Amino acid sequence: MNLENKLKNLPTSPGVYLMKDAKHKVIYVGKAKNLKNRVKSYFQKSTDDRLYTEYLVRRVADIDFVLTETEKEALILENNLIKQFKPKFNINLRDDKTFISIKLEVNKKFPYPKVVRQIEDDGAMYFGPYASSRAVRETLRYINDTIPIRKCPDNVFKSRVKPCLYYQIHKCLGPCCDLMDEVTYQELIDQVVLILKGKQEDLIAILKQQMYEESRAMRYEKAAKIRDRIRAIEETVEKQRIHSMTFVDRDVFGYYMAGNEVYIEVMFIRSGNMEDVASYHFSTNHSTIEEVFRSFLNQFYSQTRFIPSEVIIPVESADARLLEEWLCERKGKKVEVIHPQRGDKVRLIEMAQKNAENAYLVSRVHEVDFARTLHSLKETLKLRQVPERIECFDISNIFGRQAVGSMVTFEYAKPNKSRYKRFKIKTVGQIDDYAMMYEVLTRRYKRAVEEGDLPNLIIVDGGKGQLGVALKVFEELAIGNVDLIALAKGRTESVITGEKIGEQVFLPHISEPIMLSPSSPELLFLDKVRDEAHRFAITYHRKLRDKEYYKSPLDEIPGIGAARKKALMKCFGSIEGVRNATIEQLIEISKLPPKQANDIFNYFHKTQVTTI
């Protein structure tokens, strides 16, 4: 069915539409309460004043749609499809911030706060997610300094036979050695919960009552310790407090537009405390700011994160009521999405707006510095063009084993991790870094030449030898108008004097390397690119090496998959336990079929034949 017929036969129900280009690639995902009205509006003149519409429609060759029962279901599906297809014309929130939470296993004996990345339905209490590890570290440091709970992890806690240093300095009461009972420890955990919930005032009231009771009982030393704890909490509360009429949990959003770029700042306010901030930056794709925020908010809250009571935004959102309904359902409590016109909430937005503008100004300073460095690099190394896009290669192996190559990409002096590539060496079995580099470069640029996807500058890690390898690949693939350099690390020139030679930059057809000043921005930048390639290669190499080293003997037994292996390890505790088990035990304890039990037993008890 062609596009015209699809437009005529669109349903009027809620759903999601996927616009595709001539190559059948999804370029836009949208949701609608009425699919027919919404999609047809794109193709009718003067019905949509959004600037990006004409850019989008010009490229649409096909449209698919998915029906949903409600508009809320369409909203959720839209988010999922944007994540899946990453369409060119959508605001795609690629949130690389790792949100972490604090977990308190209140259903276990002597719990303590842990940092986790996943929230599970396991009966524990979770606090967060926090936008930065800094916020978590500060929170846990504050708790551990204020409340004398255990600090050691479970494996240490179980094996400890005498109290640690924290007990000696009165930062822990020694539950590991039965120096306190569970009831007393639970009182401390209740205090931790109050802090994590932001209810320090309630905690202060409880501690003051405890202090008075200890004082009346003439236990003045304990009373003094509680007094010091109260003072520490009061100082922190005073330091963190921002001016607010109420102490509800809020997320406050601000933005700053600069051409086709938008900077969004989020202030996370918890119980009147400014807990954290997060910044986001992306291209608007010619969208209006209202459309930007509609898409941004929907994607922002589709991720695992804490949902506040109030979401305060600087523009009207067409999905505000729908977003409220969805967030209320997820939180289990009332959530308001507010576009304030006056009062304290407007001042909070103004604060977020100023922070967003500052994020833009800071980025501009960095961009100017980066642009100056790239132009200077062109002049210093006599490059044919400004290296706006750089690809850098590195090889990693240990005695030829698990050899890998890596390619990192820097665009406008910033890493573009979506263009990073890894190569597992396939054709070289011995220690030969030159042959490995040849394979990697050939694999990369044979395809790049076909697709017209060449960078401005290629960097190989190594000296003249690696440069020669790259030049050979250039010649074989007829690559022209691409600059090439090799970056060699400094070395010691004289064992006696210890004189060192700095980094050396080798250029094609020039015998002597160029020596850049160790503190020059150009060399610091090249080092950054080369080090990133090295880090990326090492990470991949370690992954493959660990996979090889952690192979289990059970992997060699036919019919024993991952699930069986996991069950055996759970039943017998270790490979040694499996080795020592009888056939009857393998069948009875791990519920194995007799054939597999026999195979495992026979594998570990092969008859050893000695040849003389």
C-alpha positions as CSV (number, residue, x, y, z in Angstrom):
1,M,0.0,0.0,0.0
2,N,1.5,3.4,-1.0
3,L,1.7,6.5,1.2
4,E,-1.4,8.1,-0.3
5,N,-3.6,5.1,0.3
6,K,-2.3,4.8,3.9
7,L,-3.2,8.4,4.6
8,K,-6.8,7.8,3.3
9,N,-7.2,4.7,5.4
10,L,-5.7,5.8,8.7
11,P,-7.8,4.9,11.8
12,T,-9.3,7.5,14.2
13,S,-8.2,5.6,17.3
14,P,-5.3,6.5,19.6
15,G,-1.9,5.2,18.7
16,V,1.7,5.7,17.5
17,Y,2.8,6.5,14.0
18,L,6.3,5.8,12.6
19,M,7.4,7.9,9.6
20,K,10.1,6.3,7.4
21,D,12.3,7.5,4.6
22,A,13.0,5.9,1.2
23,K,15.5,3.5,2.8
24,H,12.7,2.3,5.2
25,K,14.5,3.9,8.2
26,V,12.4,5.4,10.9
27,I,12.9,9.1,11.0
28,Y,10.1,10.3,13.3
29,V,7.9,8.7,15.9
30,G,4.8,10.5,17.2
31,K,1.7,9.7,19.2
32,A,-1.9,10.9,18.7
33,K,-5.3,10.7,20.3
34,N,-6.7,10.5,16.8
35,L,-4.2,9.0,14.4
36,K,-6.1,10.1,11.2
37,N,-6.3,13.8,12.2
38,R,-2.8,14.0,13.5
39,V,-1.0,12.3,10.6
40,K,-3.0,14.1,7.9
41,S,-2.2,17.4,9.4
42,Y,1.4,17.0,8.4
43,F,0.5,16.9,4.7
44,Q,-2.0,19.8,4.7
45,K,-0.7,23.3,4.0
46,S,-0.9,26.0,6.7
47,T,-2.0,23.6,9.4
48,D,1.2,23.3,11.3
49,D,3.6,26.2,11.9
50,R,6.4,24.1,13.4
51,L,9.5,24.8,11.4
52,Y,10.7,21.2,11.2
53,T,7.5,19.9,9.6
54,E,8.5,20.9,6.1
55,Y,11.9,19.3,6.6
56,L,10.3,16.1,7.9
57,V,7.5,15.7,5.3
58,R,9.9,16.2,2.4
59,R,11.7,13.0,3.5
60,V,8.7,10.8,4.4
61,A,8.2,7.8,2.0
62,D,6.1,5.6,4.2
63,I,4.1,5.6,7.4
64,D,3.4,2.7,9.8
65,F,1.2,2.9,12.9
66,V,0.4,0.9,16.0
67,L,-3.0,1.2,17.6
68,T,-3.4,1.5,21.4
69,E,-6.4,1.4,23.7
70,T,-5.7,4.8,25.3
71,E,-3.6,8.0,24.7
72,K,-1.6,7.1,27.8
73,E,-0.6,3.8,26.3
74,A,0.4,5.6,23.1
75,L,2.6,8.0,25.2
76,I,4.5,5.0,26.8
77,L,4.8,3.2,23.4
78,E,6.1,6.5,21.8
79,N,8.9,6.6,24.4
80,N,9.9,3.0,23.9
81,L,10.0,3.4,20.1
82,I,12.1,6.5,20.3
83,K,14.6,4.7,22.4
84,Q,14.6,1.7,20.0
85,F,14.9,3.6,16.7
86,K,16.5,6.9,17.7
87,P,14.8,8.8,14.9
88,K,16.5,11.7,13.4
89,F,13.7,14.2,13.8
90,N,12.7,13.3,17.4
91,I,14.2,14.9,20.5
92,N,16.2,11.9,21.6
93,L,17.2,12.1,25.3
94,R,20.4,10.1,25.3
95,D,20.8,10.3,29.1
96,D,24.3,9.1,29.8
97,K,24.0,10.0,33.5
98,T,24.0,6.9,35.7
99,F,21.2,7.3,38.2
100,I,21.9,5.5,41.4
101,S,19.9,4.9,44.5
102,I,20.4,4.1,48.2
103,K,19.1,0.7,49.3
104,L,18.3,-0.1,52.9
105,E,17.5,-3.8,53.5
106,V,15.1,-3.3,56.5
107,N,13.9,-6.9,56.2
108,K,17.4,-8.2,57.2
109,K,19.3,-8.2,60.5
110,F,21.6,-5.1,61.1
111,P,21.1,-3.5,57.7
112,Y,23.1,-0.6,56.3
113,P,22.7,1.8,53.4
114,K,24.1,0.5,50.1
115,V,24.5,2.1,46.7
116,V,22.7,0.3,43.9
117,R,21.8,0.9,40.3
118,Q,18.6,-1.2,40.0
119,I,15.4,-0.9,42.1
120,E,13.9,-4.3,42.7
121,D,10.7,-5.6,44.4
122,D,12.6,-7.3,47.3
123,G,11.1,-5.8,50.4
124,A,13.9,-3.3,50.8
125,M,13.6,0.5,51.1
126,Y,15.0,2.6,48.2
127,F,15.8,6.3,48.2
128,G,16.6,8.3,45.1
129,P,17.4,7.8,42.3
130,Y,20.1,10.5,42.6
131,A,21.4,12.3,39.5
132,S,25.0,12.1,40.5
133,S,27.3,9.9,42.6
134,R,28.5,13.0,44.4
135,A,25.1,13.5,45.9
136,V,25.1,9.9,47.1
137,R,28.6,10.1,48.6
138,E,27.7,13.3,50.5
139,T,24.5,11.8,51.8
140,L,26.2,8.6,53.0
141,R,29.2,10.5,54.5
142,Y,26.7,12.6,56.4
143,I,24.8,9.5,57.6
144,N,28.0,7.6,58.6
145,D,29.3,10.7,60.5
146,T,26.1,11.3,62.2
147,I,24.6,7.9,63.0
148,P,26.8,5.1,64.5
149,I,25.7,2.3,62.2
150,R,27.8,-0.4,60.6
151,K,30.0,0.5,57.7
152,C,31.4,-2.8,56.6
153,P,29.9,-4.9,53.8
154,D,28.2,-8.3,54.4
155,N,31.2,-10.5,53.7
156,V,33.3,-8.6,56.2
157,F,30.5,-8.3,58.7
158,K,29.9,-12.0,58.9
159,S,33.6,-12.9,59.4
160,R,34.6,-10.2,61.8
161,V,35.7,-11.5,65.3
162,K,36.6,-8.2,66.9
163,P,35.4,-4.6,66.4
164,C,37.0,-2.4,63.8
165,L,38.4,1.1,64.1
166,Y,35.0,2.7,63.7
167,Y,34.0,1.1,67.0
168,Q,37.1,2.6,68.6
169,I,36.3,6.1,67.5
170,H,32.6,5.7,68.4
171,K,31.3,5.8,64.8
172,C,29.9,2.3,65.1
173,L,28.4,0.4,68.1
174,G,29.8,-3.0,67.1
175,P,26.8,-5.1,66.0
176,C,29.2,-7.5,64.2
177,C,30.5,-8.7,67.6
178,D,27.1,-8.7,69.4
179,L,28.0,-5.5,71.3
180,M,24.5,-4.1,70.7
181,D,21.0,-5.6,70.3
182,E,18.7,-5.5,67.3
183,V,16.2,-3.3,69.0
184,T,18.8,-0.5,69.7
185,Y,20.2,-0.9,66.2
186,Q,16.7,-0.6,64.7
187,E,16.3,2.8,66.4
188,L,19.4,4.0,64.6
189,I,18.1,2.7,61.3
190,D,14.8,4.6,61.9
191,Q,17.0,7.7,62.3
192,V,18.7,6.9,59.0
193,V,15.3,6.6,57.3
194,L,14.3,10.0,58.6
195,I,17.4,11.6,57.1
196,L,17.0,9.8,53.7
197,K,13.4,11.0,53.7
198,G,14.5,14.6,54.4
199,K,12.7,14.7,57.7
200,Q,15.6,16.0,59.8
201,E,13.3,18.1,61.9
202,D,11.5,15.0,63.1
203,L,14.8,13.4,63.8
204,I,16.0,16.4,65.8
205,A,12.9,16.2,68.0
206,I,13.4,12.5,68.7
207,L,17.1,13.0,69.5
208,K,16.3,15.9,71.9
209,Q,13.9,13.7,73.8
210,Q,16.6,11.0,74.0
211,M,19.2,13.6,75.2
212,Y,16.9,14.8,78.0
213,E,16.2,11.2,79.1
214,E,19.9,10.4,79.2
215,S,20.6,13.6,81.1
216,R,17.8,12.8,83.7
217,A,19.4,9.4,84.2
218,M,22.7,11.1,84.7
219,R,24.3,9.4,81.7
220,Y,25.9,12.7,80.7
221,E,28.5,11.2,78.3
222,K,25.7,9.6,76.2
223,A,23.7,12.8,76.4
224,A,26.7,14.8,75.2
225,K,27.1,12.5,72.2
226,I,23.5,12.9,71.2
227,R,23.8,16.7,71.7
228,D,26.7,16.7,69.2
229,R,24.7,14.7,66.8
230,I,21.8,17.2,67.0
231,R,24.2,20.1,66.3
232,A,25.6,18.3,63.2
233,I,22.1,17.7,61.8
234,E,21.0,21.3,62.5
235,E,24.1,22.7,60.7
236,T,23.4,20.6,57.7
237,V,19.7,21.5,57.6
238,E,20.5,25.2,57.8
239,K,23.2,24.9,55.1
240,Q,21.0,23.0,52.6
241,R,17.7,25.0,53.1
242,I,16.6,27.1,50.2
243,H,13.8,29.6,50.5
244,S,10.5,27.8,49.8
245,M,7.0,28.3,51.1
246,T,6.5,24.5,51.3
247,F,8.7,21.5,51.7
248,V,7.3,19.2,49.0
249,D,9.5,17.2,46.6
250,R,9.9,19.1,43.3
251,D,11.7,18.9,40.0
252,V,12.1,22.4,38.5
253,F,13.0,22.7,34.8
254,G,14.6,25.7,33.0
255,Y,15.9,26.1,29.5
256,Y,18.1,28.3,27.3
257,M,17.8,28.4,23.5
258,A,20.8,29.3,21.3
259,G,20.1,28.9,17.6
260,N,19.2,25.3,16.9
261,E,20.5,24.2,20.3
262,V,18.6,23.9,23.6
263,Y,20.1,23.6,27.1
264,I,17.8,22.2,29.8
265,E,18.6,22.4,33.5
266,V,16.8,20.3,36.2
267,M,16.9,21.2,39.9
268,F,16.0,18.3,42.1
269,I,14.4,19.7,45.3
270,R,13.6,17.3,48.1
271,S,11.7,18.6,51.2
272,G,12.8,22.1,50.5
273,N,16.5,21.1,50.1
274,M,18.4,21.6,46.8
275,E,19.6,18.0,46.5
276,D,21.1,17.9,43.0
277,V,21.1,19.4,39.5
278,A,21.4,17.8,36.0
279,S,22.1,19.4,32.6
280,Y,21.1,18.3,29.2
281,H,22.0,19.6,25.7
282,F,20.8,18.6,22.3
283,S,19.7,19.9,18.9
284,T,16.1,21.0,18.6
285,N,15.7,19.8,15.0
286,H,13.8,23.0,14.3
287,S,11.1,22.1,16.8
288,T,9.4,24.7,18.9
289,I,10.3,24.9,22.6
290,E,6.8,23.6,23.5
291,E,7.4,20.5,21.4
292,V,10.9,20.1,22.8
293,F,9.6,20.1,26.3
294,R,6.7,17.8,25.5
295,S,9.0,15.1,24.1
296,F,11.7,15.8,26.7
297,L,9.4,15.4,29.8
298,N,7.8,12.2,28.4
299,Q,11.2,10.6,27.9
300,F,12.7,12.0,31.1
301,Y,10.2,10.3,33.3
302,S,10.0,7.1,31.3
303,Q,13.3,6.2,32.9
304,T,13.8,4.8,36.4
305,R,13.9,7.8,38.7
306,F,12.3,9.3,41.7
307,I,9.0,10.9,40.9
308,P,8.3,14.1,42.9
309,S,5.0,15.6,44.0
310,E,5.4,18.6,41.7
311,V,7.0,19.0,38.3
312,I,7.5,22.7,37.5
313,I,8.0,23.6,33.9
314,P,8.7,26.9,32.1
315,V,6.4,26.4,29.2
316,E,2.9,24.9,28.6
317,S,3.0,21.2,27.6
318,A,0.3,19.7,25.5
319,D,0.8,16.5,27.5
320,A,0.7,18.0,30.9
321,R,-2.5,16.4,32.1
322,L,-1.7,13.1,30.4
323,L,1.8,13.2,32.0
324,E,0.2,13.9,35.4
325,E,-2.1,10.9,35.1
326,W,0.8,8.6,34.1
327,L,3.1,9.9,36.9
328,C,0.3,9.5,39.5
329,E,-0.1,5.9,38.4
330,R,3.6,5.2,38.7
331,K,4.1,7.0,42.0
332,G,0.8,5.8,43.6
333,K,0.2,9.4,44.8
334,K,-0.9,12.7,43.4
335,V,1.6,14.4,41.1
336,E,1.1,17.9,39.6
337,V,2.7,19.3,36.4
338,I,2.7,23.0,36.9
339,H,3.4,26.0,34.5
340,P,3.4,28.8,37.1
341,Q,2.5,32.4,36.3
342,R,3.5,34.1,39.6
343,G,4.9,33.5,43.0
344,D,7.7,31.4,44.5
345,K,7.5,28.7,41.7
346,V,8.2,31.4,39.1
347,R,11.3,32.4,41.0
348,L,12.4,28.7,41.1
349,I,12.1,28.5,37.3
350,E,14.1,31.8,36.9
351,M,16.8,30.1,38.9
352,A,16.8,27.1,36.7
353,Q,16.7,29.3,33.6
354,K,19.8,31.2,34.8
355,N,21.6,27.9,35.4
356,A,20.7,26.7,31.9
357,E,22.1,29.9,30.4
358,N,25.3,29.5,32.4
359,A,25.6,25.9,31.1
360,Y,25.4,27.4,27.6
361,L,28.0,30.1,28.3
362,V,30.4,27.5,29.8
363,S,30.0,25.3,26.8
364,R,30.7,28.2,24.5
365,V,34.0,28.9,26.2
366,H,35.0,25.3,25.8
367,E,33.9,25.3,22.1
368,V,36.0,28.4,21.4
369,D,39.0,26.8,23.1
370,F,38.5,23.5,21.1
371,A,38.1,25.4,17.8
372,R,41.3,27.3,18.5
373,T,43.1,24.1,19.3
374,L,41.9,22.4,16.1
375,H,42.9,25.3,13.9
376,S,46.3,25.4,15.6
377,L,46.7,21.7,15.1
378,K,46.1,22.2,11.3
379,E,48.8,24.9,11.1
380,T,51.3,23.1,13.3
381,L,51.1,19.8,11.5
382,K,50.5,21.3,8.1
383,L,47.3,19.4,7.7
384,R,45.1,19.9,4.6
385,Q,42.0,20.6,6.5
386,V,40.8,21.4,10.1
387,P,40.4,18.0,11.8
388,E,36.8,18.4,12.8
389,R,36.3,14.7,12.8
390,I,39.2,12.5,14.0
391,E,39.4,8.7,14.1
392,C,42.1,7.2,16.3
393,F,43.3,3.5,16.4
394,D,45.0,1.4,19.0
395,I,45.9,-2.3,19.2
396,S,45.8,-4.3,22.5
397,N,47.1,-7.9,23.1
398,I,49.2,-9.9,25.5
399,F,51.7,-12.1,23.7
400,G,49.3,-12.2,20.7
401,R,46.4,-13.6,22.7
402,Q,42.9,-12.1,22.5
403,A,44.2,-9.3,20.2
404,V,41.8,-6.5,19.6
405,G,41.8,-3.2,17.9
406,S,39.8,-0.1,18.8
407,M,38.7,3.1,17.0
408,V,37.4,6.2,18.8
409,T,35.9,9.2,17.1
410,F,36.2,12.8,18.1
411,E,34.0,15.3,16.5
412,Y,34.7,19.0,17.0
413,A,37.2,17.9,19.7
414,K,34.6,16.0,21.7
415,P,34.3,12.2,21.8
416,N,31.3,10.7,19.9
417,K,30.9,7.3,21.5
418,S,28.1,6.3,19.1
419,R,30.8,6.1,16.4
420,Y,33.3,4.0,18.5
421,K,34.2,0.7,17.0
422,R,35.9,-2.5,18.2
423,F,37.7,-5.1,16.1
424,K,38.5,-8.6,17.2
425,I,41.6,-9.6,15.2
426,K,40.8,-12.5,12.9
427,T,43.7,-13.0,10.5
428,V,46.8,-12.6,12.7
429,G,47.7,-15.4,15.1
430,Q,51.2,-14.3,16.2
431,I,52.6,-11.2,17.8
432,D,52.6,-8.7,15.0
433,D,51.1,-5.3,15.8
434,Y,51.8,-4.1,12.3
435,A,49.7,-6.9,10.7
436,M,47.0,-6.3,13.3
437,M,46.8,-2.6,12.5
438,Y,46.7,-3.4,8.8
439,E,43.7,-5.7,9.3
440,V,41.8,-3.2,11.4
441,L,42.4,-0.2,9.1
442,T,41.5,-2.3,6.0
443,R,38.3,-3.5,7.6
444,R,37.3,0.0,8.7
445,Y,38.2,2.0,5.6
446,K,37.1,-0.5,2.9
447,R,33.6,0.0,4.2
448,A,34.1,3.7,4.8
449,V,35.2,4.3,1.2
450,E,32.1,2.5,-0.1
451,E,29.9,4.6,2.1
452,G,31.7,7.9,1.7
453,D,32.3,8.0,5.5
454,L,35.8,9.2,5.8
455,P,37.1,11.5,8.6
456,N,39.3,14.6,8.3
457,L,42.2,13.1,10.3
458,I,43.3,9.5,11.1
459,I,45.6,8.9,14.1
460,V,47.4,5.6,14.6
461,D,49.2,4.9,17.9
462,G,52.8,4.1,17.2
463,G,55.8,5.4,15.3
464,K,57.0,5.2,11.7
465,G,56.1,1.6,11.4
466,Q,52.4,2.0,12.0
467,L,52.4,5.1,9.9
468,G,53.8,3.0,7.0
469,V,51.1,0.4,7.5
470,A,48.4,3.1,7.3
471,L,49.9,4.6,4.2
472,K,49.8,1.1,2.6
473,V,46.1,0.9,3.4
474,F,45.6,4.4,1.9
475,E,47.3,3.4,-1.3
476,E,45.4,0.1,-1.7
477,L,42.0,1.7,-1.1
478,A,42.9,4.9,-3.0
479,I,42.1,7.1,-0.1
480,G,43.0,10.8,-0.7
481,N,42.3,14.1,1.0
482,V,42.5,12.5,4.4
483,D,45.2,13.6,6.8
484,L,47.2,10.9,8.6
485,I,49.6,11.1,11.6
486,A,51.2,8.6,14.0
487,L,51.6,9.5,17.6
488,A,54.6,7.8,19.4
489,K,55.0,8.0,23.2
490,G,58.1,9.7,24.7
491,R,61.0,7.5,25.7
492,T,64.2,7.8,27.7
493,E,67.1,8.9,25.5
494,S,70.0,8.2,27.9
495,V,70.2,5.7,30.7
496,I,73.0,7.8,32.3
497,T,71.5,11.3,32.1
498,G,67.9,10.2,32.1
499,E,67.1,12.7,29.4
500,K,63.7,12.2,27.9
501,I,62.3,12.7,24.5
502,G,58.7,14.0,24.5
503,E,55.8,12.8,22.4
504,Q,56.6,12.5,18.7
505,V,54.2,13.1,15.9
506,F,55.1,11.4,12.6
507,L,53.8,12.7,9.3
508,P,53.8,11.0,5.9
509,H,56.9,11.4,3.8
510,I,58.7,13.4,6.5
511,S,61.7,11.6,8.0
512,E,61.9,13.5,11.3
513,P,59.0,13.7,13.8
514,I,57.5,16.9,15.0
515,M,58.1,17.6,18.6
516,L,55.3,19.5,20.4
517,S,55.7,21.2,23.7
518,P,54.5,18.9,26.5
519,S,52.2,21.6,27.8
520,S,50.8,22.7,24.5
521,P,47.0,22.5,24.0
522,E,47.6,20.6,20.7
523,L,49.7,17.8,22.3
524,L,47.4,17.6,25.3
525,F,44.5,17.1,23.0
526,L,46.3,14.5,20.9
527,D,47.2,12.7,24.1
528,K,43.6,12.7,25.2
529,V,42.4,11.2,21.9
530,R,45.2,8.5,21.9
531,D,44.5,7.7,25.6
532,E,40.8,7.3,24.9
533,A,41.6,4.8,22.1
534,H,43.9,2.9,24.4
535,R,41.3,2.8,27.2
536,F,38.7,1.6,24.8
537,A,41.0,-1.2,23.4
538,I,42.0,-2.3,26.9
539,T,38.4,-2.5,28.1
540,Y,37.5,-4.7,25.2
541,H,40.6,-6.8,25.6
542,R,39.9,-7.4,29.3
543,K,36.3,-8.4,28.5
544,L,37.5,-11.1,26.1
545,R,40.3,-12.2,28.4
546,D,38.0,-12.5,31.4
547,K,35.5,-14.4,29.3
548,E,38.3,-16.9,28.4
549,Y,39.7,-17.1,31.9
550,Y,36.3,-17.7,33.5
551,K,35.3,-20.7,31.5
552,S,34.0,-23.4,33.6
553,P,34.8,-27.1,33.1
554,L,31.0,-27.6,32.9
555,D,31.1,-25.6,29.6
556,E,32.8,-28.6,28.0
557,I,30.1,-31.1,28.9
558,P,27.4,-31.4,26.2
559,G,23.9,-30.6,27.4
560,I,24.9,-28.4,30.3
561,G,23.7,-24.9,29.6
562,A,23.8,-21.7,31.6
563,A,20.7,-22.6,33.7
564,R,22.0,-26.1,34.6
565,K,25.4,-24.7,35.4
566,K,23.9,-22.0,37.7
567,A,21.7,-24.6,39.4
568,L,24.7,-26.9,40.0
569,M,26.8,-24.1,41.5
570,K,23.9,-23.2,43.7
571,C,23.4,-26.7,45.0
572,F,27.1,-27.7,45.5
573,G,28.7,-24.3,46.1
574,S,31.7,-24.8,43.8
575,I,33.2,-26.8,40.9
576,E,35.0,-28.9,43.6
577,G,31.6,-29.7,45.2
578,V,30.3,-30.8,41.8
579,R,33.4,-32.9,41.2
580,N,33.0,-34.7,44.6
581,A,29.3,-35.4,44.2
582,T,28.1,-39.0,43.4
583,I,25.7,-39.7,40.6
584,E,22.9,-40.2,43.2
585,Q,23.6,-36.8,44.7
586,L,23.7,-35.1,41.3
587,I,20.2,-36.6,40.6
588,E,18.7,-36.0,44.0
589,I,20.1,-32.6,45.0
590,S,20.2,-30.8,41.7
591,K,17.3,-32.7,40.1
592,L,19.4,-33.7,37.0
593,P,18.2,-36.3,34.6
594,P,20.2,-39.6,35.0
595,K,21.9,-39.2,31.6
596,Q,23.3,-35.7,32.5
597,A,24.2,-36.8,36.0
598,N,26.2,-39.7,34.4
599,D,27.9,-37.4,31.9
600,I,29.0,-35.0,34.6
601,F,30.3,-37.7,36.9
602,N,32.1,-39.5,34.0
603,Y,33.7,-36.1,32.9
604,F,35.2,-35.5,36.4
605,H,36.2,-39.2,36.9
606,K,37.8,-40.2,33.6
607,T,40.1,-43.2,33.9
608,Q,43.7,-41.9,33.8
609,V,45.8,-44.0,31.4
610,T,49.5,-43.8,31.9
611,T,51.7,-44.5,28.8
612,I,55.2,-45.8,29.4
